[in-house]
Amino acid sequence: MTRPVTVRAPAKINLHLGVGGLRPDGKHALATIYQAVGLYDDVTVRDALVWSVALTEPVDGVPLDDDNIAIRAGKALVEHHGLHPADYAAEITIAKGIPVMGGMAGGSADAAATLLALDRLWDLQTPDDDLLEIAGTLGSDVPFALLGGTALGVGHGEIVTPLDDNSSVWWVVVLSDEGLSTPAVYGHFDELSPNAPATPPLPDDLTEALANGDPQDIGDLLANDLWPAARDLRPDLVDVEVQLRSMSPDGVLLSGSGPTLLMLLEDVEEARSMAAELTERGYRCTLAPGPVAGAHVVTYV
């Protein structure tokens, strides 16, 4: 029996989310800019006789059986290396710090963390390109959770390329008590956008703004094609958006498919002040810096 390994993986947001029409494979073509932000899940793996997954604290909406993406990630790694399935299994424990069903890819972070943790636990020495390839079979956001920082995502989001990002910003993350189904949001997007392009255009202006590092320019270029669908499915988010924009941050963003909303600010003290004001107004919120590193080992003990 080897010592347990813990890997920390960040939440993601989409600074730009361009969505194309539904492809024959049932997925949407995306042109997105990911940014990893400082909210984290910690995944600890230990050798075991059978696969299992558990949470350090109860969280609704997270499966605790073989449907959990962390277990699927572990089995995919075993299969990739041609290992005998009966000889390799793990106990996976997840400490959730990323909102569930909040559009911040908490499940994808868990999958990425599991891949890296098991690779280290079993000393498989999987090349980075192979880990990214396995990650891409698990979900659109999983490769980016390994990579972190800021990156362009194309295909259905799984093909990631690091971007030059000279910004250092703070996000006020406004949480929702009710999740929003990603398939439901994409389904409604298809209803609202029957003529969506097969391949959405790349966000070149935002790429340039990130290289320059000016938060105001970045904030002006934040975009999410899923906003109209999310507004229709959750009209209450419109009121939250109005409240956030009234505070004049550098930018306001819907995170992925929602329902989490974010305000972009350059100064941490201003971010703290706005978070305190929102708390007084009855909203649940937290702060997260960006960009931050991708999945990384935090302990072998």
C-alpha positions as a Markdown table, in Angstrom:
| # | Residue | x | y | z |
|---|---|---|---|---|
| 1 | Met | 0.0 | 0.0 | 0.0 |
| 2 | Thr | 1.4 | 3.4 | -1.0 |
| 3 | Arg | 0.8 | 6.7 | 0.8 |
| 4 | Pro | -2.2 | 8.7 | -0.3 |
| 5 | Val | -1.8 | 11.6 | -2.7 |
| 6 | Thr | -3.8 | 14.8 | -2.7 |
| 7 | Val | -4.2 | 17.0 | -5.8 |
| 8 | Arg | -5.8 | 20.4 | -5.9 |
| 9 | Ala | -7.7 | 21.6 | -9.0 |
| 10 | Pro | -9.2 | 25.0 | -9.7 |
| 11 | Ala | -12.6 | 26.2 | -10.9 |
| 12 | Lys | -12.8 | 27.6 | -14.4 |
| 13 | Ile | -14.7 | 30.4 | -15.9 |
| 14 | Asn | -15.2 | 31.3 | -19.6 |
| 15 | Leu | -14.1 | 34.8 | -20.3 |
| 16 | His | -15.6 | 34.2 | -23.8 |
| 17 | Leu | -17.9 | 31.4 | -24.7 |
| 18 | Gly | -18.8 | 31.3 | -28.3 |
| 19 | Val | -21.2 | 28.4 | -29.1 |
| 20 | Gly | -21.8 | 26.9 | -32.5 |
| 21 | Gly | -24.6 | 24.7 | -33.7 |
| 22 | Leu | -25.2 | 21.2 | -32.6 |
| 23 | Arg | -22.8 | 18.8 | -34.3 |
| 24 | Pro | -23.7 | 15.3 | -35.6 |
| 25 | Asp | -21.9 | 13.8 | -32.6 |
| 26 | Gly | -24.3 | 15.6 | -30.2 |
| 27 | Lys | -21.8 | 18.2 | -29.1 |
| 28 | His | -21.4 | 21.9 | -29.8 |
| 29 | Ala | -18.4 | 23.5 | -31.5 |
| 30 | Leu | -17.0 | 26.0 | -29.1 |
| 31 | Ala | -14.6 | 28.9 | -29.3 |
| 32 | Thr | -13.8 | 29.8 | -25.7 |
| 33 | Ile | -11.2 | 31.4 | -23.5 |
| 34 | Tyr | -10.9 | 29.6 | -20.2 |
| 35 | Gln | -9.4 | 31.2 | -17.0 |
| 36 | Ala | -8.7 | 29.2 | -13.9 |
| 37 | Val | -9.7 | 31.0 | -10.7 |
| 38 | Gly | -8.9 | 30.5 | -7.1 |
| 39 | Leu | -11.7 | 28.2 | -5.9 |
| 40 | Tyr | -10.6 | 24.6 | -5.5 |
| 41 | Asp | -11.6 | 21.0 | -5.0 |
| 42 | Asp | -9.0 | 18.8 | -3.3 |
| 43 | Val | -9.0 | 15.1 | -4.3 |
| 44 | Thr | -7.2 | 12.5 | -2.2 |
| 45 | Val | -6.6 | 9.0 | -3.6 |
| 46 | Arg | -5.6 | 5.8 | -1.8 |
| 47 | Asp | -5.1 | 2.3 | -2.9 |
| 48 | Ala | -8.2 | 0.1 | -2.4 |
| 49 | Leu | -9.6 | -3.2 | -3.4 |
| 50 | Val | -12.6 | -1.6 | -5.1 |
| 51 | Trp | -13.4 | 1.8 | -6.6 |
| 52 | Ser | -15.2 | 4.2 | -4.3 |
| 53 | Val | -15.8 | 7.9 | -4.0 |
| 54 | Ala | -16.8 | 10.0 | -1.0 |
| 55 | Leu | -17.2 | 13.7 | 0.0 |
| 56 | Thr | -15.6 | 15.2 | 3.1 |
| 57 | Glu | -19.0 | 17.0 | 3.6 |
| 58 | Pro | -22.4 | 16.2 | 2.1 |
| 59 | Val | -23.2 | 18.1 | -1.1 |
| 60 | Asp | -26.4 | 17.7 | -3.1 |
| 61 | Gly | -26.0 | 16.8 | -6.8 |
| 62 | Val | -22.7 | 14.8 | -6.6 |
| 63 | Pro | -23.1 | 11.1 | -7.4 |
| 64 | Leu | -21.3 | 8.7 | -5.1 |
| 65 | Asp | -21.2 | 5.7 | -7.4 |
| 66 | Asp | -19.6 | 4.7 | -10.6 |
| 67 | Asp | -21.3 | 7.6 | -12.4 |
| 68 | Asn | -19.0 | 10.0 | -10.6 |
| 69 | Ile | -16.6 | 11.5 | -13.2 |
| 70 | Ala | -13.7 | 10.9 | -10.8 |
| 71 | Ile | -14.2 | 7.2 | -10.9 |
| 72 | Arg | -14.5 | 7.3 | -14.6 |
| 73 | Ala | -11.3 | 9.2 | -14.8 |
| 74 | Gly | -9.5 | 6.6 | -12.7 |
| 75 | Lys | -10.7 | 3.7 | -14.8 |
| 76 | Ala | -9.8 | 5.5 | -18.0 |
| 77 | Leu | -6.2 | 5.9 | -16.8 |
| 78 | Val | -6.0 | 2.2 | -15.9 |
| 79 | Glu | -7.3 | 1.3 | -19.4 |
| 80 | His | -4.9 | 3.7 | -21.1 |
| 81 | His | -2.0 | 2.0 | -19.6 |
| 82 | Gly | -3.3 | -1.5 | -20.3 |
| 83 | Leu | -3.3 | -2.4 | -16.6 |
| 84 | His | -5.3 | -5.3 | -15.3 |
| 85 | Pro | -8.6 | -3.7 | -13.9 |
| 86 | Ala | -8.8 | -6.2 | -11.0 |
| 87 | Asp | -5.3 | -5.1 | -9.7 |
| 88 | Tyr | -5.9 | -1.3 | -9.7 |
| 89 | Ala | -8.6 | 0.5 | -7.8 |
| 90 | Ala | -8.7 | 3.5 | -5.5 |
| 91 | Glu | -10.6 | 5.2 | -2.7 |
| 92 | Ile | -11.3 | 8.8 | -3.8 |
| 93 | Thr | -12.2 | 11.5 | -1.3 |
| 94 | Ile | -13.2 | 14.9 | -2.6 |
| 95 | Ala | -13.3 | 18.1 | -0.5 |
| 96 | Lys | -15.6 | 20.4 | -2.5 |
| 97 | Gly | -14.8 | 24.1 | -2.7 |
| 98 | Ile | -16.1 | 24.7 | -6.2 |
| 99 | Pro | -19.9 | 25.3 | -6.5 |
| 100 | Val | -21.9 | 22.3 | -7.7 |
| 101 | Met | -23.9 | 22.9 | -10.9 |
| 102 | Gly | -22.6 | 26.5 | -10.9 |
| 103 | Gly | -21.0 | 26.6 | -14.4 |
| 104 | Met | -17.5 | 26.4 | -12.9 |
| 105 | Ala | -16.6 | 22.9 | -13.9 |
| 106 | Gly | -16.3 | 21.3 | -10.4 |
| 107 | Gly | -16.8 | 17.8 | -11.8 |
| 108 | Ser | -14.2 | 18.4 | -14.5 |
| 109 | Ala | -11.7 | 19.6 | -11.8 |
| 110 | Asp | -12.3 | 16.4 | -9.9 |
| 111 | Ala | -11.6 | 14.3 | -12.9 |
| 112 | Ala | -8.4 | 16.2 | -13.7 |
| 113 | Ala | -7.3 | 16.0 | -10.1 |
| 114 | Thr | -8.0 | 12.2 | -10.0 |
| 115 | Leu | -6.0 | 11.6 | -13.2 |
| 116 | Leu | -3.0 | 13.4 | -11.8 |
| 117 | Ala | -3.3 | 12.0 | -8.3 |
| 118 | Leu | -3.5 | 8.4 | -9.5 |
| 119 | Asp | -0.7 | 8.9 | -11.9 |
| 120 | Arg | 1.5 | 9.9 | -8.9 |
| 121 | Leu | 0.1 | 7.3 | -6.6 |
| 122 | Trp | 0.9 | 4.4 | -8.9 |
| 123 | Asp | 4.0 | 6.1 | -10.4 |
| 124 | Leu | 2.7 | 5.6 | -14.0 |
| 125 | Gln | 4.7 | 8.5 | -15.4 |
| 126 | Thr | 2.0 | 9.3 | -17.9 |
| 127 | Pro | 3.2 | 12.0 | -20.4 |
| 128 | Asp | 1.4 | 15.3 | -20.2 |
| 129 | Asp | 0.0 | 14.9 | -23.7 |
| 130 | Asp | -1.4 | 11.5 | -22.8 |
| 131 | Leu | -3.1 | 12.9 | -19.7 |
| 132 | Leu | -4.7 | 15.7 | -21.8 |
| 133 | Glu | -5.9 | 13.1 | -24.3 |
| 134 | Ile | -7.5 | 11.0 | -21.6 |
| 135 | Ala | -9.0 | 14.1 | -20.1 |
| 136 | Gly | -10.6 | 15.1 | -23.4 |
| 137 | Thr | -12.5 | 11.8 | -23.5 |
| 138 | Leu | -14.1 | 12.6 | -20.1 |
| 139 | Gly | -15.5 | 16.1 | -20.8 |
| 140 | Ser | -14.9 | 19.3 | -22.6 |
| 141 | Asp | -13.5 | 21.2 | -19.5 |
| 142 | Val | -11.3 | 18.4 | -18.1 |
| 143 | Pro | -8.1 | 19.1 | -20.2 |
| 144 | Phe | -8.2 | 22.8 | -19.1 |
| 145 | Ala | -8.5 | 21.8 | -15.5 |
| 146 | Leu | -5.1 | 20.1 | -15.9 |
| 147 | Leu | -3.6 | 23.0 | -17.7 |
| 148 | Gly | -4.9 | 26.0 | -15.7 |
| 149 | Gly | -3.9 | 29.6 | -16.3 |
| 150 | Thr | -5.7 | 31.1 | -19.3 |
| 151 | Ala | -6.2 | 29.2 | -22.5 |
| 152 | Leu | -8.1 | 29.1 | -25.8 |
| 153 | Gly | -10.4 | 26.1 | -26.1 |
| 154 | Val | -11.7 | 24.9 | -29.5 |
| 155 | Gly | -13.3 | 21.7 | -30.8 |
| 156 | His | -15.9 | 21.1 | -28.2 |
| 157 | Gly | -13.6 | 22.9 | -25.7 |
| 158 | Glu | -11.2 | 20.0 | -25.2 |
| 159 | Ile | -8.4 | 21.3 | -27.5 |
| 160 | Val | -6.6 | 23.8 | -25.3 |
| 161 | Thr | -3.8 | 26.2 | -26.1 |
| 162 | Pro | -2.2 | 28.4 | -23.4 |
| 163 | Leu | -2.6 | 32.1 | -23.9 |
| 164 | Asp | -0.4 | 35.0 | -22.9 |
| 165 | Asp | -2.3 | 36.6 | -20.0 |
| 166 | Asn | -0.6 | 39.6 | -18.3 |
| 167 | Ser | -3.6 | 40.4 | -16.2 |
| 168 | Ser | -3.9 | 39.8 | -12.4 |
| 169 | Val | -7.6 | 40.3 | -11.4 |
| 170 | Trp | -10.1 | 39.5 | -8.7 |
| 171 | Trp | -13.5 | 38.0 | -9.3 |
| 172 | Val | -16.5 | 38.5 | -6.9 |
| 173 | Val | -18.3 | 35.2 | -7.3 |
| 174 | Val | -22.0 | 35.5 | -6.7 |
| 175 | Leu | -23.4 | 32.1 | -5.9 |
| 176 | Ser | -26.9 | 30.7 | -6.4 |
| 177 | Asp | -28.9 | 28.5 | -4.1 |
| 178 | Glu | -30.3 | 26.6 | -7.1 |
| 179 | Gly | -28.2 | 24.9 | -9.8 |
| 180 | Leu | -28.8 | 25.1 | -13.5 |
| 181 | Ser | -28.6 | 22.1 | -15.7 |
| 182 | Thr | -25.9 | 22.4 | -18.4 |
| 183 | Pro | -27.8 | 20.1 | -20.9 |
| 184 | Ala | -30.9 | 22.2 | -20.3 |
| 185 | Val | -29.1 | 25.5 | -21.1 |
| 186 | Tyr | -27.5 | 24.1 | -24.2 |
| 187 | Gly | -30.8 | 22.6 | -25.3 |
| 188 | His | -32.5 | 26.0 | -24.9 |
| 189 | Phe | -29.6 | 27.7 | -26.8 |
| 190 | Asp | -30.4 | 25.4 | -29.7 |
| 191 | Glu | -34.1 | 26.5 | -29.6 |
| 192 | Leu | -33.1 | 30.2 | -29.5 |
| 193 | Ser | -30.3 | 30.0 | -32.0 |
| 194 | Pro | -31.3 | 27.6 | -34.9 |
| 195 | Asn | -28.9 | 29.4 | -37.2 |
| 196 | Ala | -25.8 | 29.4 | -35.0 |
| 197 | Pro | -22.6 | 29.1 | -37.1 |
| 198 | Ala | -21.1 | 25.6 | -37.4 |
| 199 | Thr | -17.8 | 27.1 | -36.0 |
| 200 | Pro | -18.0 | 30.2 | -33.9 |
| 201 | Pro | -15.3 | 32.9 | -34.5 |
| 202 | Leu | -12.2 | 33.1 | -32.4 |
| 203 | Pro | -12.2 | 36.0 | -29.8 |
| 204 | Asp | -9.1 | 37.7 | -31.2 |
| 205 | Asp | -9.8 | 41.1 | -29.5 |
| 206 | Leu | -10.0 | 39.5 | -26.1 |
| 207 | Thr | -6.9 | 37.5 | -26.7 |
| 208 | Glu | -5.1 | 40.8 | -27.4 |
| 209 | Ala | -6.6 | 42.4 | -24.3 |
| 210 | Leu | -5.4 | 39.6 | -22.1 |
| 211 | Ala | -1.8 | 40.0 | -23.5 |
| 212 | Asn | -2.0 | 43.7 | -22.7 |
| 213 | Gly | -3.3 | 42.9 | -19.3 |
| 214 | Asp | -5.8 | 45.8 | -18.9 |
| 215 | Pro | -8.8 | 44.7 | -16.8 |
| 216 | Gln | -11.1 | 47.4 | -18.2 |
| 217 | Asp | -10.4 | 46.3 | -21.7 |
| 218 | Ile | -10.9 | 42.7 | -20.7 |
| 219 | Gly | -14.1 | 43.5 | -18.9 |
| 220 | Asp | -15.5 | 45.2 | -22.0 |
| 221 | Leu | -14.9 | 42.1 | -24.1 |
| 222 | Leu | -16.4 | 39.4 | -21.7 |
| 223 | Ala | -19.1 | 37.5 | -23.7 |
| 224 | Asn | -21.2 | 34.3 | -23.3 |
| 225 | Asp | -23.5 | 33.0 | -26.0 |
| 226 | Leu | -25.4 | 31.0 | -23.3 |
| 227 | Trp | -26.6 | 34.2 | -21.5 |
| 228 | Pro | -30.0 | 34.5 | -23.3 |
| 229 | Ala | -30.8 | 30.8 | -22.7 |
| 230 | Ala | -29.8 | 31.1 | -19.0 |
| 231 | Arg | -31.9 | 34.3 | -18.6 |
| 232 | Asp | -34.9 | 32.5 | -20.0 |
| 233 | Leu | -34.6 | 29.5 | -17.8 |
| 234 | Arg | -33.7 | 31.5 | -14.7 |
| 235 | Pro | -35.3 | 35.0 | -14.9 |
| 236 | Asp | -34.1 | 35.7 | -11.4 |
| 237 | Leu | -30.6 | 36.0 | -12.7 |
| 238 | Val | -31.6 | 39.1 | -14.6 |
| 239 | Asp | -32.3 | 40.9 | -11.4 |
| 240 | Val | -28.9 | 39.8 | -10.0 |
| 241 | Glu | -27.2 | 41.0 | -13.2 |
| 242 | Val | -28.8 | 44.4 | -12.8 |
| 243 | Gln | -27.6 | 44.7 | -9.2 |
| 244 | Leu | -24.0 | 43.8 | -10.2 |
| 245 | Arg | -23.8 | 46.2 | -13.1 |
| 246 | Ser | -25.2 | 49.0 | -10.9 |
| 247 | Met | -22.0 | 48.7 | -8.9 |
| 248 | Ser | -19.8 | 49.6 | -11.9 |
| 249 | Pro | -17.2 | 46.8 | -11.9 |
| 250 | Asp | -14.8 | 46.3 | -14.8 |
| 251 | Gly | -17.0 | 43.6 | -16.1 |
| 252 | Val | -19.9 | 41.2 | -15.4 |
| 253 | Leu | -20.0 | 37.6 | -16.6 |
| 254 | Leu | -22.2 | 34.5 | -16.5 |
| 255 | Ser | -19.9 | 31.6 | -15.6 |
| 256 | Gly | -20.3 | 28.9 | -18.3 |
| 257 | Ser | -23.8 | 27.6 | -18.4 |
| 258 | Gly | -24.6 | 29.4 | -15.1 |
| 259 | Pro | -26.1 | 30.2 | -12.7 |
| 260 | Thr | -23.0 | 31.6 | -11.0 |
| 261 | Leu | -22.4 | 35.3 | -11.9 |
| 262 | Leu | -19.1 | 37.2 | -11.5 |
| 263 | Met | -17.8 | 40.7 | -11.3 |
| 264 | Leu | -14.3 | 41.5 | -12.6 |
| 265 | Leu | -12.2 | 43.9 | -10.5 |
| 266 | Glu | -8.5 | 44.9 | -10.6 |
| 267 | Asp | -8.2 | 45.8 | -6.9 |
| 268 | Val | -8.7 | 43.3 | -4.1 |
| 269 | Glu | -9.8 | 45.9 | -1.6 |
| 270 | Glu | -12.5 | 47.1 | -4.0 |
| 271 | Ala | -13.5 | 43.5 | -4.6 |
| 272 | Arg | -13.8 | 42.9 | -0.8 |
| 273 | Ser | -15.9 | 46.0 | -0.4 |
| 274 | Met | -18.3 | 45.0 | -3.2 |
| 275 | Ala | -18.6 | 41.5 | -1.8 |
| 276 | Ala | -19.4 | 42.9 | 1.6 |
| 277 | Glu | -22.1 | 45.2 | 0.1 |
| 278 | Leu | -23.6 | 42.2 | -1.8 |
| 279 | Thr | -23.7 | 40.2 | 1.4 |
| 280 | Glu | -25.6 | 43.0 | 3.1 |
| 281 | Arg | -28.1 | 42.8 | 0.2 |
| 282 | Gly | -28.6 | 39.1 | 0.9 |
| 283 | Tyr | -26.4 | 37.5 | -1.8 |
| 284 | Arg | -24.0 | 34.7 | -1.1 |
| 285 | Cys | -20.6 | 35.5 | -2.6 |
| 286 | Thr | -16.9 | 34.9 | -2.3 |
| 287 | Leu | -13.7 | 36.1 | -3.9 |
| 288 | Ala | -11.4 | 34.3 | -6.3 |
| 289 | Pro | -8.1 | 35.5 | -7.9 |
| 290 | Gly | -7.3 | 34.8 | -11.5 |
| 291 | Pro | -5.6 | 33.3 | -13.3 |
| 292 | Val | -4.2 | 30.5 | -11.2 |
| 293 | Ala | -2.4 | 27.2 | -11.8 |
| 294 | Gly | -4.1 | 24.0 | -13.0 |
| 295 | Ala | -4.2 | 20.7 | -11.1 |
| 296 | His | -1.2 | 20.2 | -8.9 |
| 297 | Val | -0.1 | 17.9 | -6.1 |
| 298 | Val | -0.4 | 19.4 | -2.7 |
| 299 | Thr | 0.7 | 16.5 | -0.5 |
| 300 | Tyr | 1.8 | 12.9 | -0.6 |
| 301 | Val | 1.1 | 12.4 | 3.1 |
